[in-house]
Amino acid sequence: MSLEQAARLALQCLDLTSLNEGDTPATIEALCRRAVGAEGRGPVAAVCVWPRFVAQARAALPAGIQVAAVANFPDGSLDLPRVLAEIRDIASAGAQEVDVVLPYAALQQGQAGEVAEFLAEVRHATRPLTLKVIIESGVLKTQDLIKEATRLALMAGADFVKTSTGKTPVSATPEAARAMLSEIQASGLGHAGFKASGGIRSVADARGYLQQVADTLGTDALQPRRMRFGASGLLDDIEAVLAGQASQAVPSAY
């Protein structure tokens, strides 16, 4: 696909994100303005914010743009009461989606059963919201652990499996995406989606992930219900490409 085609697809599938410690209401106001889009550019799929900004974002955005918030973020603990409280707050504030960090350290320590139980409770608590499970693939590192985390998320009923929080040294990589997508394909779940997040700043990088999704799940999966990008800087390059300018970002993963 051309860079322009990739830019349009990436825009439609973008979770425009701001999860900085210093975020303020003014930050979220600006984020929502960008999410809606200027003349000649359509809207993003969703915005992703801290739970405390959900109500503001929901009020500022049209109904067609989803609001997502993070829970168990970024540490990925096994503290279920804390996470369930976060989910209640997110849902009551008006979000449609929640991105929950899988307890990846517990999985590394062999506590797969505890992780599975945690995810089952999270899935029950998040319905009917869209659930994205962040496996933190850059910390899990090995293909075996990445695949196991993906399977656990899918078995629990996750709508999306997401690579990363963006808060660790290694975020999304083509290798992790390949492992995750192979598990989504093997699951036979026609609704399950993939979200690449962390370090994706160029349309060229986004194109690589779009191609992987198309090759593994089929071109029908290239839509927001099955493909998302979690990013902030990627929108700058999307806008440059759609404006007919040269790509402004240096590709990293591809």
Disulfide bonds with the S-S distance in Angstrom:
none
